[in-house]
């Protein structure tokens, strides 16, 4: 499970924080859902199929990041920054407590609007990693 590591990596990036308008402890990055009234722009992430148990040394997880903003242009700016941070990251470039992330790659995405007709850009990434001691 690496979602805490990915959250820490994203929330520590100054350029992403500036794009999101993050202030203080609210980084505008939320797991699973954002509460009603959460500020825009924001990122909501989910984890699909945290896999690789037992005898497997390298595990694989897919994470989807949904960027919601007031305008399509701002949603695109934030999604582009996510892409630059997460796609084809060099092994070890994303900090991972008690392990190492070897690989990350964009595997899909889509554009849509939420129930309030705000633009949303979703990007899905696969991460291959090893947690030592697992």
N, C-alpha and C positions, 0 to 999 in steps of 0.2 A: 504494500500500500504506500503510494508515494504522493498522494494528494496534498498532504501537509507540506511536503518539500516543494511541490510545484506552487502552491499558494505562497509560501515564503519567498520563493524566487521572484514571482510576479509582483508581489506586494512591495518588494524592496527595490524595484526598478523605478528610478526617478522620472524617466520620460513617460512611462505608462501611468504613473501616479498623476503627473501633470495633465495628460490627456483625459484621465478620468475625473480630474478635479478633486482628488482625494485630499482630505485634511484630517490630521490627527490619526486616531486609531481606525477610523472607517476608511478602508482602502477602496471601497466600491467594488469589491470582489467577494462574491458570496457562494457558498456551497448549496446546490440543489434548487434554491428559490431565493428571491429577494422579497422582503416584506413590503407590503403596500406603502407607497410613499418613499421608498428608497430612492436616493438621488440618482439622476442620470447625468452622464452615461454610466453604465455599470456592466460588470461581467458576472454571469452566473455559470458555474461549472458543475458538471456531473461526471461520475465515474461509471464506466461500463465494463463489466467483465474483468475485475481485478483477478488475473489468472496466474497460473504457474505455482503449483504447490507440490509438496512431496519431493521427488528426486530431481526435479528441474532446478537448475542453477540460475537460469535467466528467466525472469518473470515478465509478463506483458500486461499492460493496462491501457485502455482507451479512455481518454478524457475529452469531453465536448465542452466548449466555451461559447456561451451565447452573449453577444454584445448588444445591448439595447441602448439607444440614444434618441435625442430629439430629432436628429436629421440622419439621413442615410450617409451623408458625407462624414459625420462624426463617428457613426458606427463603423464605417470603413476604415477610418484612421486608427481606431482602437484595434480592430481586427488585424489590420496590417502590422501594427506593433506586436501583437500576439504572435503573428506568423514569424516575424523577424526574431523574436525571443525563443520560440519553441521549435521551429522547423529546422531539421538537420543540425541540431545542436551538437557540438563536438563532445565526445565521451568525457564525462566529468565536468563539463562546463555548467551544468545545472546542479547546484549543491544538493546532496542527498544524505540525510543523517543515517549513519549506520549502513551505508551502501554506496552504490554508484549507478548513475543513469548512463547507459551506453548509447542509446539511440532514441531519437524522437523524430517523427515525420508526420506531416499533414496527410490524412487519409480521406478527408471529405469535408464538405461544407454546404451550407445553403443560406439563402436570404429569404426572409419572410417578415410579416408584421405581427405584432402581438395583439391581444384583445383590445387594446386602446389605439391600434393602428400606428404604433411606433415601429420604426425599422429595427430589425434584428438580423445580425450576421452570426451564423453559427459555424465554428470550425472544430473539427475532430482530429485529434492527434493520437498516435500510438506511441507508447513509451516502453522501451525494453530496459530492464534494470535488474540489479541484484542487491538484495538486502543481506548483508553478512550475518551469519548466525541463524538464518532461516533454514 
